[in-house]
Amino acid sequence: MDSQAGRHIPGEAGLWLLIFGEMSFFTALFGAFLRARGADPAGFDLARAALSRTTGIANTLVLLTSSLLVAKAVEAVRSGDTARAPRLFRAGLGCALGFVALKGLEYTSLFSQGVTLGSHPFFGFYFGLTALHLGHVVIGSAFLLLLSRFTRRPLAKPSHFALVESAGVFWHMVDLLWLVIFALLYLVE
């Protein structure tokens, strides 16, 4: 029996071009961060100490949970479970909003300590990377909100399934980007 039977690449083909472009852009930013860090490791370590590793871990757990919920929601859509899919998308959205709230609290804490973009090059990267990522979280959250409404009824067309899968893939990209951002900003010493 063919091991590839019934398998397909999820989402729309154009989505994968977007994903490749986004990942390439972020990879360039990650490279720039590592290069700048290499020029001043002690300064970057000192600046990084102002971050709350606990908040970074909480954000990571919230996004990982959200990705699990979105994967389960897409699975529910595939099986035609119109009761479970919207609930799972809403739960994933709740996690996304939790991430936004935690990031807002973290920004507020840093600003109250007098930390700004210009405090140290580390913070230019920190605010730039996390704000750019936060924009992706907001876009992904809009998709999750739409899917929580769109999946209340059985999906009739293959293009509908592709849209659901595309939103799920986008959300998983957002999660993957955060894992790298978290490691670079909160863990690398």
C-alpha positions in Angstrom: 0.0 0.0 0.0 1.2 3.5 -0.8 2.3 5.3 2.3 1.5 8.6 0.6 -2.2 7.7 0.0 -4.5 10.3 1.5 -1.7 12.8 2.3 -1.6 16.3 1.0 0.1 19.5 1.7 -2.2 21.5 3.9 -3.5 24.9 2.8 -3.3 27.0 -0.3 -0.1 26.9 -2.4 0.3 30.7 -2.2 0.4 30.4 1.6 3.6 28.5 1.4 5.2 31.3 -0.5 4.1 33.7 2.2 5.4 31.3 4.9 8.8 31.0 3.1 9.0 34.8 2.8 8.1 35.4 6.4 10.5 32.8 7.7 13.3 34.2 5.4 12.7 37.7 6.7 12.8 36.6 10.3 15.9 34.5 9.7 17.7 37.6 8.4 16.6 39.4 11.6 17.8 36.5 13.8 21.1 36.6 11.9 21.4 40.3 12.5 20.7 39.8 16.2 23.3 37.1 16.5 25.9 39.2 14.7 25.2 42.2 17.0 25.2 40.0 20.1 28.6 38.6 19.0 30.0 42.1 19.0 28.9 42.7 22.6 28.0 39.5 24.4 28.5 41.0 27.9 26.3 44.0 27.1 23.6 41.8 25.6 23.6 39.4 28.6 23.3 42.4 31.0 20.4 43.8 29.0 18.7 40.4 28.7 18.7 40.2 32.5 16.0 42.9 32.5 13.6 40.5 30.9 11.4 38.2 32.9 12.2 34.6 31.9 9.0 33.5 33.7 6.9 35.7 31.5 8.8 34.4 28.4 8.1 30.8 29.5 4.4 31.7 30.2 4.1 33.2 26.7 5.7 30.1 25.2 3.3 27.7 27.1 0.3 29.8 26.1 1.3 29.7 22.4 2.1 26.0 22.4 -1.3 25.4 24.0 -2.9 27.5 21.4 -1.2 25.6 18.6 -2.3 22.3 20.0 -5.9 23.7 20.2 -5.7 24.9 16.6 -4.4 21.5 15.4 -7.3 19.8 17.2 -9.7 22.3 15.7 -8.5 21.6 12.2 -8.8 17.9 12.9 -12.4 18.5 14.2 -13.2 20.4 10.9 -11.9 17.5 8.9 -14.1 15.1 10.8 -17.2 17.4 10.4 -17.5 18.1 14.1 -19.2 21.5 14.0 -19.8 21.6 17.7 -16.1 21.0 18.7 -14.2 22.9 16.0 -15.6 26.4 16.9 -15.0 25.8 20.6 -11.4 24.8 19.9 -10.7 27.8 17.7 -12.2 30.1 20.4 -10.0 28.4 23.0 -7.0 28.9 20.7 -8.0 32.6 20.3 -8.2 32.9 24.1 -4.6 31.7 24.4 -3.6 34.2 21.7 -5.3 37.0 23.6 -3.5 35.8 26.8 -0.2 36.1 24.9 -1.1 39.7 23.9 -2.0 40.5 27.5 1.3 39.1 28.8 3.3 40.9 26.2 1.5 44.1 27.1 2.4 43.6 30.8 6.0 42.8 29.9 6.3 46.0 27.8 4.7 48.1 30.6 7.1 46.6 33.1 10.2 47.3 30.9 9.0 50.9 30.2 8.4 51.5 33.9 12.1 50.4 34.5 13.2 53.1 32.0 14.0 50.6 29.3 13.5 52.0 25.7 14.5 51.0 22.2 17.6 53.1 22.7 18.7 51.7 26.0 20.9 49.1 24.4 21.0 47.5 20.9 19.5 44.4 22.6 16.3 46.3 23.3 16.1 47.5 19.8 16.1 43.9 18.7 13.8 42.9 21.6 11.1 45.4 20.8 11.5 45.1 17.1 11.2 41.3 17.0 8.5 41.0 19.6 6.4 43.8 18.1 6.7 42.3 14.7 5.8 38.9 16.1 2.9 40.5 18.0 1.5 41.9 14.8 1.5 38.3 13.4 -0.3 37.2 16.6 -3.0 39.8 16.0 -3.4 38.7 12.3 -3.5 35.1 13.4 -6.1 36.0 16.1 -8.3 37.5 13.5 -8.1 34.3 11.5 -9.0 32.2 14.6 -12.0 34.5 15.3 -13.2 34.1 11.8 -12.7 30.3 11.9 -14.7 30.1 15.2 -17.6 31.5 13.3 -17.0 29.9 9.9 -16.8 26.3 11.2 -20.2 26.3 12.9 -21.6 24.6 9.8 -20.2 21.7 7.8 -17.8 22.9 5.1 -19.0 21.9 1.7 -16.2 22.9 -0.6 -12.5 21.7 -0.7 -11.5 25.4 -0.9 -13.1 25.9 2.5 -11.0 23.1 4.0 -7.9 24.7 2.4 -8.7 28.0 4.0 -9.1 26.4 7.4 -5.8 24.6 6.9 -4.1 27.7 5.7 -5.1 29.6 8.8 -3.8 26.7 10.9 -0.5 26.6 9.1 -0.1 30.4 9.6 -0.8 30.0 13.3 1.8 27.3 13.6 4.3 29.5 11.8 3.6 32.2 14.4 4.2 29.7 17.2 7.5 28.5 15.6 8.7 32.1 15.2 8.0 32.7 18.9 10.0 29.6 19.9 13.1 31.0 18.1 12.5 34.5 19.4 12.1 33.1 23.0 15.3 31.1 22.7 17.3 34.1 21.3 16.0 36.8 23.6 15.4 35.0 26.8 17.8 32.0 26.9 20.9 32.6 24.8 23.8 33.5 27.1 
